[in-house]
């Protein structure tokens, strides 16, 4: 079985649900470790967004992502609203949250078995893109939920404008961080310097995201994407942060 299966089982056994060795308060205090680990993984996933590959697989990736997001939202909403008879606001918000996926397990399995090919080059971008669509779906769902509860109809233009600013504005800020990292890495040679510069960029991305209420996952995906397309020896930067499994 993949190593990540063992990690999940151990975490479940040590957590509050079983032996409570790691209590809820302990888990809360360790959230920074989890957040940084996910940031490293997101940074590594950004390396899969190579422009030449996206030209070849881009259409398939987009279709798969949209179908996955819409399918998940439709199924979860139908189950909650029609079968469990929950109210509309609750059902639509829960359904929108179901669209997002956690990329950590997927990346760890792919790296452990050193899988490479059309399937892996499709899966990782899908895992990343569905978080972007998931954020958009959640914003729309929250507006619909507020409308159903308060009876006030939100402006469609305002809704689209807010989502555009949140998605594209923040992506531009992340691109700037990735561009700055690329410029710095072009001037250094040492492996340790690669690692230090990459860790600083990832940490800045997490900090800015938390400060502005944005997604650290999307931030570091964009930083990694910028790096892989602009830096010639980008593999040194990615391997210094998330080494490949031998």
C-alpha positions in Angstrom: 0.0 0.0 0.0 1.1 3.6 -0.5 3.0 5.2 2.4 0.3 7.9 2.7 -2.2 5.2 3.8 0.0 4.5 6.8 0.2 8.2 7.6 -3.6 8.5 7.5 -4.1 5.5 9.7 -1.5 6.6 12.3 -3.0 10.1 12.4 -6.5 8.6 12.9 -5.3 6.3 15.8 -3.3 9.0 17.6 -6.0 11.6 17.2 -9.1 12.4 19.4 -11.2 9.8 17.7 -9.3 6.9 19.2 -6.4 7.1 21.7 -6.4 10.9 22.0 -2.6 11.1 22.3 -2.8 14.1 20.1 -5.8 16.0 21.5 -7.9 18.6 19.7 -6.0 21.5 21.3 -2.6 19.8 20.3 -3.8 19.5 16.7 -4.8 23.2 16.8 -1.4 24.3 18.0 0.3 22.1 15.2 -1.8 23.7 12.4 1.2 25.8 11.3 3.1 22.5 10.4 0.2 21.3 8.4 -0.2 24.6 6.6 3.5 24.8 5.7 3.5 21.1 4.5 0.5 21.8 2.2 2.3 25.0 1.0 5.4 22.9 0.0 3.1 20.3 -1.8 1.2 23.1 -3.6 4.6 24.6 -4.7 5.6 21.2 -6.1 2.2 20.8 -7.9 2.8 24.1 -9.6 5.7 22.4 -11.5 3.1 20.4 -13.4 1.7 23.5 -15.1 4.2 23.6 -18.0 2.9 25.7 -20.8 3.9 23.3 -23.6 2.1 20.4 -21.7 -0.9 22.6 -21.0 -1.2 23.2 -24.8 -1.4 19.5 -25.3 -3.6 18.5 -22.4 -5.3 21.8 -21.5 -8.7 21.1 -23.1 -9.0 17.7 -21.5 -7.9 19.1 -18.1 -10.5 21.9 -18.3 -13.3 19.5 -19.3 -12.4 17.0 -16.6 -12.2 19.7 -13.9 -15.5 21.4 -14.8 -17.3 18.0 -15.0 -15.8 17.0 -11.6 -16.8 20.2 -9.9 -20.3 20.4 -11.3 -20.8 16.7 -10.7 -19.7 16.8 -7.1 -21.9 19.9 -6.4 -24.9 18.4 -8.1 -24.7 15.0 -6.3 -24.1 16.5 -2.8 -26.8 19.1 -3.2 -29.3 16.5 -4.4 -28.5 14.2 -1.5 -28.7 16.9 1.2 -31.7 18.8 -0.2 -33.9 16.0 -1.6 -33.0 13.0 0.5 -32.0 14.4 3.9 -34.4 17.3 3.5 -31.9 20.0 4.7 -32.7 23.6 3.9 -31.5 25.2 0.7 -28.8 27.4 2.3 -27.1 24.6 4.1 -27.3 22.2 1.2 -25.8 24.6 -1.4 -23.0 25.7 0.9 -22.1 22.1 1.7 -22.3 21.1 -1.9 -20.0 23.9 -3.0 -17.4 22.8 -0.4 -17.5 19.3 -1.8 -15.9 20.4 -5.1 -12.5 21.1 -3.6 -9.9 18.3 -3.2 -6.8 17.8 -1.1 -3.8 17.3 -3.4 -1.4 16.0 -0.8 -2.3 12.3 -1.0 -2.3 12.3 -4.8 1.1 13.9 -5.0 2.6 11.6 -2.4 1.4 8.5 -4.2 2.6 9.7 -7.6 6.0 10.6 -6.2 6.4 7.3 -4.2 5.9 5.2 -7.3 7.7 7.7 -9.6 4.7 7.6 -12.0 5.1 9.7 -15.1 2.9 9.9 -18.2 -0.3 11.4 -19.7 -2.4 10.4 -16.7 -0.2 12.0 -14.0 0.3 15.1 -16.2 -3.5 15.4 -16.2 -4.4 14.5 -12.6 -2.2 17.1 -10.8 -3.5 20.1 -12.8 -7.0 18.9 -12.3 -6.5 18.6 -8.6 -5.1 22.2 -8.5 -7.7 23.8 -10.9 -10.7 22.4 -9.1 -9.7 24.4 -6.0 -9.9 27.6 -8.1 -13.3 26.6 -9.4 -14.2 25.5 -5.9 -13.5 29.0 -4.5 -15.7 30.5 -7.3 -18.5 27.9 -6.5 -18.3 28.7 -2.8 -18.6 32.4 -3.4 -21.6 31.9 -5.6 -23.1 29.4 -3.1 -22.7 31.8 -0.2 -24.5 34.6 -2.1 -27.4 32.2 -3.0 -27.5 31.1 0.7 -27.7 34.7 1.9 -30.4 35.4 -0.7 -32.5 32.5 0.4 -32.2 33.4 4.1 -32.6 37.2 3.9 -34.6 37.5 0.7 -32.3 40.1 -0.6 -31.1 39.5 -4.1 -27.4 40.3 -4.6 -26.2 42.1 -7.7 -24.9 39.6 -10.3 -22.3 42.2 -11.4 -21.1 42.7 -7.9 -20.8 39.0 -7.4 -18.7 38.5 -10.5 -16.6 41.5 -9.8 -15.8 40.3 -6.2 -14.9 36.8 -7.5 -12.7 38.2 -10.3 -10.8 40.4 -7.9 -10.3 37.5 -5.4 -9.2 35.1 -8.1 -7.3 37.1 -10.7 -6.1 39.8 -8.5 -4.6 37.4 -6.0 -3.1 35.3 -8.8 -1.3 38.4 -10.1 0.2 39.0 -6.7 1.3 35.4 -6.5 2.8 35.7 -10.0 4.9 38.7 -8.8 6.3 36.5 -5.9 7.1 33.7 -8.3 8.8 36.2 -10.7 10.9 37.6 -7.9 11.9 34.1 -6.9 12.9 33.3 -10.5 15.1 36.3 -10.7 16.8 35.4 -7.4 17.4 31.8 -8.3 19.0 32.8 -11.6 21.8 34.5 -9.7 22.6 31.7 -7.2 24.4 28.4 -7.7 24.4 26.5 -4.4 21.8 23.9 -3.5 21.4 25.4 0.0 20.8 28.8 -1.5 18.1 27.3 -3.8 16.5 25.8 -0.8 16.6 29.0 1.4 15.3 31.2 -1.4 12.5 28.8 -2.2 11.5 28.4 1.5 11.4 32.2 1.9 9.2 32.6 -1.1 6.8 29.9 0.1 6.7 31.4 3.6 5.9 34.9 2.1 3.2 33.4 0.0 1.6 31.7 3.1 1.9 34.9 5.1 0.4 37.1 2.5 -2.5 34.7 1.9 -3.3 34.5 5.6 -3.1 38.3 5.9 -5.4 38.9 3.0 -7.7 35.9 3.6 -6.7 34.1 0.4 -5.8 30.5 -0.2 -2.2 29.5 0.6 -2.7 26.5 -1.6 -3.4 28.5 -4.7 -0.7 31.0 -3.8 2.1 28.5 -3.9 0.7 26.7 -6.9 1.0 30.0 -8.8 4.5 30.5 -7.4 5.6 27.1 -8.6 3.9 27.6 -12.0 5.7 30.8 -12.6 9.0 29.2 -11.6 8.7 26.2 -13.8 7.9 28.3 -16.9 10.5 31.0 -16.4 13.5 29.3 -14.8 15.8 27.0 -16.9 17.0 24.7 -14.1 13.7 24.8 -12.2 14.2 21.2 -11.0 16.9 22.3 -8.5 14.4 24.6 -6.8 11.6 22.0 -6.6 13.9 19.2 -5.5 15.4 21.3 -2.7 12.0 21.8 -1.1 10.2 18.5 -2.0 12.8 15.9 -2.9 11.8 13.1 -5.2 11.4 9.7 -3.7 14.2 7.3 -4.8 
